[in-house]
């Protein structure tokens, strides 16, 4: 059976690796949202951005804010899709 100190060190390494991957997701979503001109692709990029940000909000203990973001972002996406022209340009 592994010692508790050993498993605690492993979980810290996994948590740090997860934070790095989520930060990469946020940066990737930001750069793609800046680069894209097609509104539909921009919405996908913004979804990557929000998907990476929500775990950081939860990590800080702001669960009410995370729930609000999780509810508001899909609704705003629906409204933005309704406002986009049919061809996407």
Secondary structure, 3 states (H helix, E strand, C coil): CCCHHHHHHHHHHHHHHHHHHHHHHHHHHHHHHHHCCCHHHHHHHHHHHHHHHHHHHHHCCCHHHHHHHHHHHHHHHHHHHHHCCCCCC
